[in-house]
Amino acid sequence: MATTTNYGWTTPDNTALVKDGASAIRSLGSAIDSSLAGLKFATQSAVDALVVNPAGTAYAASAGTDPAVTVTTGTRALVIVSARFNNPNFNFLSYDVSGATTIAASDDRAATNQTTSQATITQVILQTGLTAGSNTFTMKYRCNVSASGSYEYRKLTVIPLP
C-alpha cells in the first residue's frame, strides 16, 4: 500500500480493488484520528453581558464576575479578548494567566479604545511562554486616566495550540 508524504498514513494503491474501499477508508480515518489526537483544540469561551465599571490606572478585576477560562495548554495559546467600551477614557482590556503559568495583564496584550465614542474592540493575541498544564486566563481592566471604564458584552476565548 502507498503512504502519505507527511504522516505516512496508509492509503490504497491506485490498482487496489474497489471491494476493499470501505476497509481502506476506515484504516485511513483511524490513522488520521490517531495522528491528530494530540491537537485537540479545547476552545473555551467565557461571556458576560453585564456592565462593569472598574477604575484605576493599574490592571485589576472588576467588582463583578470577570470572564475566566481554564484550559490545558501547551506552551502557546491563541487568546481573543473583546468587549464594548462604553466611554472613551482610554480604557484597556487585557488578561492575566494563573495556574501552571503566572503572567500579569499587560498593555502589550490589550484591546484598547482611544476614540471619542463607544466601540466594540477585539484583540487577538498569540500567547507564548506558557508552561504546559492547566492555565486560567482571567480578564482584567485599567484606565489611562483616573476615571472608571465601562465595559459590557465582555468575551474571552482561549484556543490551546500544540
N, C-alpha and C positions, 0 to 999 in steps of 0.2 A: 504494500500500500504506500501511497505517497504521503508526505507530511508537509505541513505549512512551514513557511520560511522563518517566521519569528518565534513561534511557540512549539513547533514540532508536533502539532496536532495531526493525528492520523486521519486521512481523507481517502475516499475511494479512488482507485485508479480510473483513468478515462475508459478503460476497457472492462471495468467491473460490471457484473450483471445487475440489471435493474431489480431483480428479485431480492437482492441484498440491500437495497436502498434504505429501508427503514432502520435496519440494524446499523448501517454506516452513519446515518444521521444521528441516531441515538448515541453512538460512540463519540462522534464529534461534539455533540452537545454536552456530554459528560466531561470530555476533556476541557472544553471551554469553561464549564462551570467550575471545575477543579482549579484551573489556572487563575480565574478571576475571584476566587473565594476571598483572597486577602484584600481585595479592592472594594469591600462592602462600604458604600457611601452612606453612612448612617446620618443623613442630613437631619438636623434638629432645628426647629424654629420656636421662638417664643414671641408672642404678640400681646400687646396691651394697649387698648384704645383709650384708657383714662388719661386725662391731662395731668401732668406733673409739673411742678414749678420749683425746681431746685435752684439755690442761689450760691454764689461764691465763685472765686476765680481759680480754685483748685478742684480737681476731679473728685466727685463724691456721688453717693447714691441719692436718690430722691427720698422723700418722706413716705412714699408708697412702695409698692412691689415693682421692682425693676425686672425687665426681661432677662432671663438667665437660661443658659443651655449647658447641660453636662453631656459630654461625648467622650468616647475613647478615640484618641488621635494617635497619629504617628508624630513626626517632627514638624509637620506642616498642616495647615487648615485654611480653607477659604472662608472668610468671615464677612458677612454682609450686615451693616447697620443701616437703619432707615427710620425716619420719623418726620412728622410735620412740625416745623419750627413755627411757633405762633407769634413770636415777637423778635424783631431784628436787633437783639442785643449782642451780636457777635457770639452766638451760642455754639458750643461744641458738644458732640455726642460721640463717645468712644466706648471702650470696653476694657475690663481687666480680665486676667486669667488667673485662676487658682486651682489647686489640686496638685497634679504631678508637676505643674509649671507655675511659677509666680511671675506675672508681668503686670505692671501698673498701666492704667489708662494713659493715653498719650495723644497729643495733637497730631503726631505723625500718622495715627490710625483713626482720625476723627472725621465724621461728617460735620460740616460747619455751615452756618447760614450767616453770611456777611452782607446780605442785601437789606433793603429797607422795607421788605414786605414778607408776608407769610409765605413759606415754601416747604415743599416736601423734598428732602435731601436723602440720597442713598450713597453710601460709600462701600466699595468692595476692596477688601484687603487680603493679600496673601500673607498670612501669619506664619513666619518661620521661627525657628529657635524653640519650638515646643519640646518638652520632654514627653516621650511616648507614654501613654497611660490615660487615666481618667482626668480630664480637664474641664473646668467650669468657666464659661465665658459669661460675664455679667455687665450689663450696660451701665455706663457712668456718664456724668454730665458736668459741664462747667460753663461759666460765662467769662467773657473777656473784660467785662466791666463789673463793678459792684452792683449788680442787679440780679433779678431772678430770670431764668429762662422759662419758656413754656413749651412743652413738647407733648404731642399726642400721636396716636397710631404708631407707637414705637415697635420696631421689629428687629430681632436679632436672629440671624441664621448662621449656622456653622456647618461646613462640609469638610469632614476629615479627608486628607489626601494621603496617598501612600508615600 
